[in-house]
Amino acid sequence: MKKSKRRVNGKAEAIVQDAESHQDLLDRAARADVYEAIRQAVDDIAHGRTRPAREVLSEFRRRHGIPR
């Protein structure tokens, strides 16, 4: 294992991390994705970029020939 802080093309060659820290990082990234999805949904609602569920489901049934 290299202990140098030398970089290749401006990027680290590898990062060594214990399993618990790695899992924590994955969990934080997953939460960030959820928070971003919620932020976008709230923004869509605030700017009127939504449609009633009944309308969407009716259109879906028509498009795919699903009887009511």
Helices and strands as residue ranges (DSSP letters): E 7-8, E 11-12, H 19-46, H 53-64
